[in-house]
Every structure is written in C-alpha cells, then in structure tokens.
Amino acid sequence: MDELLGLDAVGQARAVRDGQVSARELTEAAIARIEAADGELNAVIHRRFERALAEIDAIPAEAPFRGVPILLKDLGWREAGEPYSAGSNVRDGLDDAEDSYGVLRLREAGFVLLGRTNTPEFGSTITTEPVAFGPTRNPYDPAYSAGGSSGGSAAAVAAGMVALATASDGGGSIRIPASLCGLVGLKPSRGRVSLGPAMGEGWSGFSCPGFVTRTVRDTAAALDLVSGRYPGDPYDAPALPGSLAGEVGRDPGRLRIGFLAAHPRGDVPEVPEVTEAVTGAAALLESLGHDVAPGGPEALGDPHFPRHFGAIVANNLAAQVAGLGELRGKPVQLEELEPRNAAMVSAAREHSAADHILATQWVDGFRRRMTAWWAAGHDLLLVPSLGVAPFPLGWIPPGDLSIALGRTAHAVAYTSPVNASGQPAVSLPLHRNAAGLPVGIQLVAAPGREDLLVRVAAQIEQVRPFEHAALP
C-alpha cells in the first residue's frame, strides 16, 4: 500500500481501474496514513472517515477518479452538512447548506472526500497557525511552517496522506505553501474555476480555487475537472485550446522568457537561496532551448501596489466578518478575531466606499500595465514563488503587527501582483536550500495561458523529476 499511496492521483485511479487495489482499500490506506502522520503535522482539522467509506459503493464505476482519496481546504471548498470554519472560532457551529460547484465536480469524478485541512483565520496570512486549530507543521522539518493559506493541504500532500488536495490563492496561497512543501501549485486565471454558488468572487477577484499536487499531470487533470463557467459568474477566463491534461508532454516550442532574481521595487531584501533557485531555473530553461534574459513588467516595481492591494483585501475581510455576524445572528466583535485580522477590519472600517472604488480602479490600471509585457511578445516570466527563505513557525509574530505585516509583504511580493492581474502562475519544486528545505520557483503566463504553463512545467518535470519528502 505504501507504493500505491506514493503514486499520484492519476496513477492511483489507474490502479483502481486495473484492479490492483479496490477503492475501499485505497481509502482505508489513506485514512491509516492520516492517523499515523497527522498527530505531528496537524494538517487535517475535520475528519469524515466513516461517511467517506459509506459513500464509496455509490461511486459510479466509470468515474475517472473512482476511489482516489482527496482532502479539501477548509476555506472556499464547501460541503453540504459539514463544518466549515475558515480557520476561525467565529464560525463555530455553522455548517454549510450546499456543496460548492468545485466539490460537486470532484464528487462526480469519483474522488473520496476524507476531510478538511487547516488554514489561517480567513486565509489572510502566509502561514497556517490559527488560534482555533493550532499550527500546521512542514513535513520536511516540523519546526518550520508549511505556508499559507493552503498550508494544511500542502502538508497533507507532501506527507503522502493524499495525492492531491484542494487549495485557493488570493495573494499566493497556493504557490507559497507549494514552494515550502515541495509541490506543484498552479493558480489559475481569474474566472477559470467558479466560486459558486455561495460566492461570485473572492477578495474582489483576487482569489482563485486550485490544487496542490506532486505532479504536473495531476494538476492538469484536476483543473480540467473543475474548470468552467456557471451562469451568473462575474468573470469568464479565456477559452483553452483543449484539455490541460492533453498539454502534458506537448512541445512548448522556443519561448521568450524574462526572469527577475531581485524585486524591481527595491524594498524586498535579496535572499541567496531564493536567488539561486531562480538563476538555476533560468539556466535550466535556457538549456531546454528557450530564449531567457533578465527583465520583466515595469509595473511589478510600482511602490503603490502594496497599499492598494492591502486596502482591497482588508475591505473584503471586513465585509466577510460583517456577513458572518448576520449569519450567526450577532455582530462579530474585534476581540473575537486574531490580532492581525482585527487590525485589518478596524482599518477597513475607516475606508469609505469611494476609497474602495478608487483602489479597485487603480488595480484595473495596474492589471493593464502588468499584462502589457506579455502582449508585447513575452511568453513567460520567471520569478521566485516566495520572496523570503523557508521560515520557522512563529516567524510571523501574532503579537507584533508591524513585524508581521512587513515580513508578509516581502513574502508575497512576487505572488500578490499576479492575483491582481488575474494571470495564471505555477510554483515548481526545483531547489532545496542548505538545510534541505524546498524553495520553489514561479512561472507566470499571459491571462488564459494555463496550457503553456502546463507544457513547460511538464517539460521541466521530465528532465528534472521533482523530489518529494520521504513518506513516513
């Protein structure tokens, strides 16, 4: 069973179809792995093992991922009748009334939903250390953070509990934990995956659902399953030329790739292991026949971006908290929130509606300036996935907001602009630091070009197979 659990989701699905293992046996093995490994890692905060086992017999035999276990991030991926905490005690006792569209499609594909993974309160930071559920630890070194906000999902996949898990990304929350846990993490184009029916958009369009996986083909196959627009969705991503799974192994051609090993804004400290990861990836891409040269979009260096992005996120958080108050029948008090979120909500309450609209209009202009670089003839931008080195638990101090916000700003310097521009981007595990901890690199494509990201990521994976944490 260890060998089967070490397969990716595509491989596990094939093993079930071929009769090497039954759907029940594979699910029971994943449950045993969670029970063995999660005591230390604290990745899975809600377990629905009995319900999952009871659902297996009803999965159609023709379902493409029949019997493959999966875990859902406890933020955005809603399940009818299951607890939904969003990393916070504020939601205690509030179950969901309906599945999200993404969860419905996962069920239809035959996945077995084993439970929900840990996330920081409301997904608003880069490390998964919520007061409500405690910290998630990195399988490579339990003293280190698994990242956030999809930290529980990333730790679970890296530890081999499941082959893939759902995630979401509003400022780097797929790519950052993928980087820290040595995984593939692709943030789709805005509108590629619906947030409905409960939501139309997350964080004014910044947030996108996705997955963390161990292989490029799993990422492609999973996104194929959940992608698509539903009536009433506010955004519509550009159509893909075909399935993403079909892009795996296709020749990407000779691409024009710019790279940045130092942030053009000038206020992000350079980190040697981060620089090494990018320059090493640039050399690899050049060896594969691509035209690689220093450079990137001028807009990335705009010093006003962090202020406008942060204001929009804070405003959305304040609206979310107000909605929770209505849902539970009493307003949420600031002292019920973690200090970081209380400060953001408090600041947002000083913003006017006009302030919010002006910030969104500024971001509209930023998006045009960012994407113009690709429109001018570039194919990909290579940058760090994370602007800081792998960091220990507690590095984002809850009691010192000035330090916490400063460190977070440096960490998301290369990811949050891509959320604002709505472009797809993927983090790939190509580097380790001296301590053996993963350091990811990020490739950013033009809006709608997930197909190109999958082609290049698969090309890289073929010549430089990704190394993963040893299974416990």
WORA-V439428 format. One record per residue. N is the residue number from 1. OMEGA is omega in whole degrees, 0 to 359 (NA if undefined). BURIAL is # if it has 9 or more other ideal C-beta (glycine too) atoms within 8 Angstrom, else .. D_CENTER is the distance of its C-alpha to the mean C-alpha in Angstrom with 2 decimals. Layout:
# WORA-V439428
N_OMEGA_BURIAL_D_CENTER + N_OMEGA_BURIAL_D_CENTER
This chain:
# WORA-V439428
1_177_._27.90 + 2_179_._26.13 + 3_180_._26.36 + 4_178_#_24.91 + 5_178_#_22.00 + 6_176_._21.35 + 7_172_#_21.00 + 8_185_#_17.85 + 9_178_#_17.52 + 10_178_#_19.77 + 11_178_#_22.24 + 12_179_#_22.30 + 13_179_#_22.96 + 14_179_._25.74 + 15_177_#_27.21 + 16_181_#_27.53 + 17_183_._29.13 + 18_178_._31.47 + 19_177_._32.60 + 20_181_._31.58 + 21_176_#_30.01 + 22_177_._30.01 + 23_180_#_27.04 + 24_180_#_28.41 + 25_180_#_28.86 + 26_179_#_25.32 + 27_180_#_23.99 + 28_178_#_26.48 + 29_178_#_25.49 + 30_178_#_21.82 + 31_179_#_23.15 + 32_178_._25.44 + 33_178_#_22.74 + 34_182_#_20.74 + 35_181_._24.06 + 36_189_._24.95 + 37_192_#_21.86 + 38_178_#_20.22 + 39_178_._23.19 + 40_189_._22.24 + 41_181_#_18.44 + 42_179_#_18.05 + 43_187_#_14.76 + 44_185_#_16.22 + 45_178_#_17.80 + 46_183_#_19.27 + 47_179_._20.98 + 48_189_#_22.60 + 49_182_#_24.25 + 50_180_._27.62 + 51_180_._26.39 + 52_180_#_24.16 + 53_181_#_27.20 + 54_183_._29.38 + 55_189_#_27.29 + 56_185_#_27.43 + 57_181_._30.92 + 58_181_._30.08 + 59_181_#_27.42 + 60_182_._29.19 + 61_183_._30.22 + 62_180_._29.04 + 63_189_#_25.40 + 64_180_._23.46 + 65_182_#_21.26 + 66_174_#_23.98 + 67_180_#_23.64 + 68_182_#_20.28 + 69_179_#_18.64 + 70_174_#_15.10 + 71_181_#_13.45 + 72_173_#_11.76 + 73_182_#_9.60 + 74_177_#_12.39 + 75_176_#_11.09 + 76_183_#_11.52 + 77_190_#_12.26 + 78_177_#_15.97 + 79_178_#_18.75 + 80_176_._22.39 + 81_179_._24.42 + 82_176_#_21.75 + 83_178_._20.94 + 84_189_#_18.07 + 85_186_#_17.82 + 86_176_#_14.72 + 87_188_#_15.48 + 88_172_#_18.92 + 89_183_._22.53 + 90_182_#_23.31 + 91_185_#_22.17 + 92_178_._24.32 + 93_182_._26.13 + 94_177_#_24.29 + 95_180_._23.31 + 96_182_#_21.84 + 97_184_._24.42 + 98_176_._22.58 + 99_168_#_19.70 + 100_180_#_17.08 + 101_180_#_17.60 + 102_179_#_14.53 + 103_176_#_15.95 + 104_182_#_19.34 + 105_176_#_18.42 + 106_177_#_16.98 + 107_180_#_20.27 + 108_180_._22.29 + 109_176_#_20.86 + 110_178_#_22.14 + 111_176_#_19.21 + 112_185_#_20.38 + 113_186_#_18.32 + 114_182_#_18.97 + 115_187_#_17.41 + 116_186_#_14.70 + 117_186_#_12.52 + 118_179_#_12.87 + 119_174_#_11.13 + 120_183_#_12.96 + 121_180_#_15.41 + 122_174_#_14.03 + 123_191_#_10.68 + 124_178_#_12.75 + 125_190_#_12.41 + 126_178_#_10.79 + 127_183_#_12.30 + 128_181_#_12.54 + 129_184_#_16.29 + 130_175_#_17.31 + 131_185_._21.05 + 132_188_._20.92 + 133_180_._19.56 + 134_187_._19.79 + 135_168_#_17.61 + 136_184_#_15.33 + 137_182_#_16.69 + 138_180_#_15.55 + 139_179_#_17.27 + 140_177_#_18.56 + 141_185_._20.34 + 142_176_._20.36 + 143_185_._21.47 + 144_179_#_18.21 + 145_172_#_14.93 + 146_180_#_11.90 + 147_180_#_9.90 + 148_8_#_8.17 + 149_180_#_7.39 + 150_185_#_5.60 + 151_179_#_8.59 + 152_178_#_10.69 + 153_182_#_8.77 + 154_179_#_8.45 + 155_181_#_12.07 + 156_180_#_13.27 + 157_180_#_12.39 + 158_180_#_13.70 + 159_177_#_16.72 + 160_176_#_17.48 + 161_175_#_17.50 + 162_180_#_15.86 + 163_178_#_15.02 + 164_179_#_11.64 + 165_179_#_9.69 + 166_183_#_7.86 + 167_173_#_4.58 + 168_191_#_4.39 + 169_177_#_4.58 + 170_178_#_8.25 + 171_183_#_9.10 + 172_192_#_6.62 + 173_166_#_4.36 + 174_188_#_1.55 + 175_181_#_5.25 + 176_177_#_7.22 + 177_174_#_6.99 + 178_178_#_7.15 + 179_185_#_10.02 + 180_182_#_11.62 + 181_174_#_11.67 + 182_185_#_12.74 + 183_170_#_10.38 + 184_179_#_9.43 + 185_183_#_5.97 + 186_171_#_6.94 + 187_183_#_6.31 + 188_171_#_9.53 + 189_176_#_12.59 + 190_179_#_13.42 + 191_181_#_15.19 + 192_181_#_14.13 + 193_183_#_12.86 + 194_174_#_14.99 + 195_184_#_14.25 + 196_0_#_17.85 + 197_185_._20.26 + 198_185_._19.60 + 199_172_._17.93 + 200_179_._18.51 + 201_176_#_15.95 + 202_179_#_13.59 + 203_177_#_14.56 + 204_178_#_17.11 + 205_181_#_14.89 + 206_191_#_12.25 + 207_181_#_9.49 + 208_174_#_8.21 + 209_177_#_7.27 + 210_186_#_6.03 + 211_163_#_6.10 + 212_186_#_6.38 + 213_176_#_10.08 + 214_182_#_13.14 + 215_179_#_14.58 + 216_183_#_14.29 + 217_175_#_16.44 + 218_178_#_14.29 + 219_181_#_11.36 + 220_183_#_14.19 + 221_181_#_15.95 + 222_179_#_13.25 + 223_175_#_12.43 + 224_184_#_16.22 + 225_189_#_16.64 + 226_182_#_14.66 + 227_177_#_15.25 + 228_182_._18.25 + 229_175_._19.80 + 230_178_#_21.68 + 231_178_._24.81 + 232_177_._24.28 + 233_185_#_20.73 + 234_183_._20.93 + 235_179_#_19.22 + 236_180_._19.92 + 237_176_#_18.02 + 238_182_._20.54 + 239_175_._21.68 + 240_181_#_20.72 + 241_180_._23.81 + 242_179_._23.10 + 243_176_._20.67 + 244_177_#_17.77 + 245_179_#_19.08 + 246_179_._22.31 + 247_181_#_20.96 + 248_181_#_20.39 + 249_178_._23.55 + 250_179_._24.75 + 251_180_._26.20 + 252_184_._24.26 + 253_179_._27.55 + 254_187_._28.31 + 255_176_#_25.65 + 256_188_#_26.07 + 257_172_#_23.38 + 258_177_#_23.40 + 259_179_#_21.95 + 260_176_#_21.76 + 261_175_#_21.99 + 262_184_._23.01 + 263_183_#_21.69 + 264_180_#_24.30 + 265_174_#_24.30 + 266_181_._26.16 + 267_179_._24.99 + 268_182_#_22.15 + 269_177_._23.88 + 270_181_._23.81 + 271_186_#_22.64 + 272_184_._24.49 + 273_177_#_21.92 + 274_177_#_19.33 + 275_179_#_22.17 + 276_180_#_23.18 + 277_182_#_19.81 + 278_181_#_19.96 + 279_176_#_23.69 + 280_178_#_23.49 + 281_178_#_20.98 + 282_179_#_23.28 + 283_179_._26.23 + 284_180_#_24.64 + 285_178_#_23.85 + 286_179_#_27.40 + 287_178_._28.84 + 288_174_#_27.30 + 289_181_._29.41 + 290_175_#_27.18 + 291_186_._28.54 + 292_181_#_26.60 + 293_177_._27.74 + 294_176_._26.73 + 295_180_._25.68 + 296_182_#_23.12 + 297_180_#_23.12 + 298_183_._25.49 + 299_181_#_23.48 + 300_180_#_20.85 + 301_183_#_23.66 + 302_183_#_24.55 + 303_181_._25.23 + 304_185_._24.96 + 305_184_#_21.30 + 306_182_#_19.98 + 307_182_._22.62 + 308_178_#_21.91 + 309_181_#_18.12 + 310_179_._18.69 + 311_180_#_21.42 + 312_178_#_19.49 + 313_180_#_16.71 + 314_179_#_19.63 + 315_178_#_21.50 + 316_178_#_18.80 + 317_179_#_18.49 + 318_178_#_22.28 + 319_178_._22.43 + 320_180_#_20.07 + 321_177_#_22.31 + 322_178_#_25.37 + 323_177_._24.27 + 324_177_#_23.75 + 325_178_#_27.25 + 326_182_._28.65 + 327_183_._26.96 + 328_175_#_28.45 + 329_174_._31.68 + 330_184_._31.80 + 331_175_._30.18 + 332_178_#_27.51 + 333_182_._29.18 + 334_182_._27.55 + 335_175_._28.63 + 336_183_._26.52 + 337_171_#_23.32 + 338_187_#_22.00 + 339_181_#_23.70 + 340_182_#_20.74 + 341_176_#_20.14 + 342_179_#_23.89 + 343_180_#_24.42 + 344_179_#_21.92 + 345_179_#_23.55 + 346_179_#_26.94 + 347_181_#_26.36 + 348_180_#_25.11 + 349_175_._28.30 + 350_180_._30.25 + 351_175_#_28.70 + 352_175_._30.65 + 353_178_._29.53 + 354_177_._30.89 + 355_182_#_28.77 + 356_180_#_25.59 + 357_178_._26.89 + 358_178_._27.91 + 359_180_#_24.48 + 360_177_#_22.91 + 361_177_._25.76 + 362_180_#_25.14 + 363_175_#_21.52 + 364_178_._23.01 + 365_178_._25.19 + 366_180_#_22.51 + 367_179_#_20.57 + 368_181_._23.85 + 369_178_#_24.54 + 370_187_#_21.19 + 371_178_#_21.37 + 372_181_#_25.08 + 373_178_#_24.45 + 374_180_#_23.08 + 375_180_._25.83 + 376_174_._28.34 + 377_177_._27.78 + 378_181_#_24.81 + 379_184_#_22.40 + 380_171_#_19.56 + 381_177_#_18.70 + 382_180_#_17.90 + 383_174_#_16.67 + 384_170_#_15.05 + 385_185_#_11.33 + 386_185_#_12.57 + 387_180_#_15.94 + 388_176_#_17.25 + 389_171_._18.16 + 390_189_#_16.61 + 391_181_#_17.89 + 392_172_._19.59 + 393_182_#_19.09 + 394_181_._20.97 + 395_171_#_20.36 + 396_189_#_19.01 + 397_180_._22.27 + 398_184_#_22.38 + 399_180_._26.03 + 400_186_._25.99 + 401_181_._24.01 + 402_179_._25.31 + 403_182_._24.00 + 404_182_#_20.65 + 405_178_#_20.10 + 406_179_._21.43 + 407_179_#_19.26 + 408_180_#_16.08 + 409_178_#_17.39 + 410_183_#_17.92 + 411_186_#_14.51 + 412_186_#_12.72 + 413_181_#_15.69 + 414_184_#_14.19 + 415_185_#_10.81 + 416_177_#_12.03 + 417_180_#_14.85 + 418_172_#_12.77 + 419_180_#_11.35 + 420_182_#_15.05 + 421_177_#_16.29 + 422_184_#_14.15 + 423_174_#_13.81 + 424_180_#_11.62 + 425_182_#_10.38 + 426_172_#_9.47 + 427_181_#_9.43 + 428_184_#_12.26 + 429_186_#_14.00 + 430_188_#_17.41 + 431_171_#_18.85 + 432_176_._19.95 + 433_185_#_21.75 + 434_179_._25.23 + 435_179_._24.09 + 436_180_._22.12 + 437_182_#_18.65 + 438_173_#_15.94 + 439_184_#_15.38 + 440_170_#_13.02 + 441_185_#_14.09 + 442_173_#_12.51 + 443_183_#_14.23 + 444_180_#_14.36 + 445_175_#_16.43 + 446_179_#_18.54 + 447_178_#_17.49 + 448_186_#_17.42 + 449_172_#_17.57 + 450_180_#_14.79 + 451_180_#_17.92 + 452_178_#_18.79 + 453_181_#_15.47 + 454_179_#_15.85 + 455_184_#_19.51 + 456_179_#_19.15 + 457_179_#_16.36 + 458_177_#_18.66 + 459_178_#_21.62 + 460_182_#_20.23 + 461_181_#_19.33 + 462_183_._22.89 + 463_179_._24.63 + 464_183_._22.47 + 465_184_._21.13 + 466_175_#_18.15 + 467_182_._19.37 + 468_179_#_17.71 + 469_177_#_18.75 + 470_180_._22.02 + 471_181_#_21.91 + 472_NA_._23.83
